[in-house]
Amino acid sequence: MEHNEIYLLMMEALDGELGEPERREMAAHLHHCTRCAREWQAIQAIHTLFQQTPALSPAAGFTQRTLARLPNRRYRLWAISAIYGLLLVSGLAPLLVVAWLISLLAPALAQPAFVRSLIQAAGQVARIIQAILGAFWQGLGSLGELVGQQPAVLGWLLVMLGLVFLWSGVYSQLTGQVKVE
């Protein structure tokens, strides 16, 4: 019989719900399996301890004293309303600043020369981004050529990377540090 099934029989025996055939089956298993026998003894000791321990009840007047210490309901509602109002204002403040800036810059935005300069600046930024991406793409292409011509370079790179991870794990095991993922 599986150890999990015997464990379930142990729980039923504690509750007094175990029949005589199951009790004999559990006793036979416990006679042969020392691990389960130790577990049964521990479970019985804990069960006996819980049965002998008196139940605790709160002190007299605990509920009234606790409720008396709670803040006033009106004060709580006022504090929560103040916090929500502050959050609302802090959320509206950026919108009001943007609206103020737009109203301030509206005359300048209406000038054709200003609009042309904005379009030219955006074009220059786009060309710079295009040049950076092109250089990055060429770098990847030359790296691909190097790996294609010298596949051992990639192999050595992967071996070195594996060694770094391996020794990092060994170090963390030796120092007893636990990695949090």
C-alpha positions in Angstrom: 0.0 0.0 0.0 1.2 3.5 -0.7 2.5 5.7 2.1 0.0 8.4 1.2 -2.9 6.0 1.7 -1.5 4.9 5.0 -1.3 8.6 6.0 -4.9 9.0 5.2 -5.8 6.0 7.3 -3.8 7.6 10.1 -5.9 10.7 9.9 -9.1 8.6 9.9 -7.9 6.7 12.9 -7.3 9.9 14.8 -10.8 11.0 14.0 -12.2 7.7 15.1 -13.6 6.9 11.7 -11.4 3.9 10.9 -13.0 0.4 10.5 -11.5 -2.8 11.9 -10.2 -4.1 8.5 -8.5 -0.8 7.8 -7.1 -0.6 11.3 -5.5 -4.1 10.8 -4.1 -3.1 7.5 -2.6 0.1 8.9 -1.1 -1.9 11.9 0.5 -4.4 9.5 2.0 -1.6 7.4 3.3 0.2 10.5 4.8 -3.0 11.7 6.9 -3.3 8.5 7.5 0.4 7.7 9.6 2.2 10.4 9.2 5.5 8.6 5.4 5.4 8.8 5.6 4.0 12.4 7.6 7.1 13.5 5.2 9.4 11.7 2.3 7.7 13.5 3.9 8.1 16.9 4.6 11.8 16.2 1.0 12.4 15.0 -0.4 10.7 18.1 1.9 12.8 20.4 0.8 16.0 18.7 -2.9 14.9 18.8 -2.6 14.1 22.5 -0.9 17.5 23.2 -3.7 19.3 21.5 -6.4 17.4 23.4 -4.7 18.1 26.8 -4.1 21.8 26.1 -6.9 24.0 27.5 -8.7 26.2 25.1 -7.8 29.9 25.4 -10.5 32.6 25.5 -10.0 36.4 25.3 -10.0 38.4 28.5 -13.3 39.8 29.8 -14.1 43.1 28.0 -11.6 42.5 25.2 -14.1 43.4 22.5 -15.3 46.6 24.2 -11.7 47.8 24.8 -10.7 47.0 21.2 -13.7 48.8 19.7 -13.0 51.8 22.0 -9.5 52.1 20.7 -10.6 52.3 17.1 -10.7 55.8 15.5 -13.9 57.6 15.2 -15.9 56.7 12.1 -16.4 60.3 11.1 -12.7 61.0 11.5 -11.9 58.0 9.3 -14.3 59.1 6.6 -12.9 62.6 6.7 -9.3 61.3 6.4 -10.2 59.0 3.6 -12.0 61.8 1.7 -9.0 64.1 2.2 -6.7 61.4 0.8 -8.9 60.8 -2.2 -9.2 64.5 -2.8 -5.4 64.9 -2.7 -5.0 62.0 -5.1 -7.6 63.6 -7.5 -5.8 66.9 -7.4 -2.4 65.3 -7.9 -3.8 63.5 -11.0 -5.4 66.6 -12.4 -2.3 68.8 -11.8 -0.3 67.4 -14.8 -3.3 67.9 -17.1 -3.7 71.5 -15.9 0.0 72.2 -16.5 -0.2 70.7 -20.1 -3.3 72.8 -20.8 -1.5 76.0 -19.5 1.6 75.2 -21.6 -0.6 74.7 -24.7 -2.4 78.0 -24.1 0.9 79.7 -23.6 2.5 78.2 -26.7 -0.5 78.4 -28.9 0.5 81.7 -30.7 4.0 80.2 -31.4 2.5 77.0 -32.7 0.4 78.9 -35.1 3.5 80.4 -36.8 4.5 78.5 -40.0 8.2 79.0 -39.4 8.0 77.4 -35.9 6.1 74.4 -37.4 8.7 74.0 -40.1 11.5 74.1 -37.6 9.7 71.4 -35.5 9.4 69.2 -38.6 13.0 69.7 -39.5 14.1 68.8 -36.0 12.0 65.7 -36.1 13.5 64.8 -39.4 17.0 65.2 -38.0 16.2 63.1 -35.0 14.8 60.4 -37.3 18.0 60.4 -39.4 20.1 60.1 -36.2 18.0 57.1 -35.0 18.3 55.6 -38.5 22.1 56.0 -38.5 22.3 54.4 -35.0 20.1 51.4 -36.1 22.1 51.0 -39.3 25.4 50.9 -37.3 23.9 48.4 -34.9 22.6 46.2 -37.8 26.0 46.3 -39.5 27.6 45.3 -36.2 25.3 42.3 -35.9 26.1 41.4 -39.5 29.8 41.5 -39.0 29.4 39.4 -35.8 27.4 36.9 -37.8 30.1 36.8 -40.4 32.7 36.2 -37.7 30.7 33.4 -36.2 30.1 31.9 -39.7 33.8 32.0 -40.5 35.1 31.1 -37.0 32.4 28.9 -35.3 34.9 28.1 -32.5 34.6 31.7 -31.3 30.9 31.1 -30.5 31.7 27.8 -28.9 34.4 29.3 -26.6 32.0 32.2 -25.8 29.3 29.8 -24.7 31.8 27.7 -22.7 33.0 30.8 -20.9 29.4 31.9 -20.2 28.6 28.4 -18.9 31.6 28.5 -16.6 30.6 31.8 -15.2 27.1 30.5 -14.4 28.5 27.3 -12.9 31.0 29.0 -10.6 28.3 31.6 -9.6 26.1 28.7 -8.5 29.0 27.0 -6.6 29.9 30.3 -4.9 26.3 30.9 -3.8 26.1 27.3 -2.5 29.4 27.7 -0.5 28.4 31.0 1.0 24.9 29.9 1.7 23.2 32.6 -0.3 19.8 31.9 -1.6 18.9 33.4 -5.1 15.5 35.1 -5.3 13.9 34.8 -8.7 
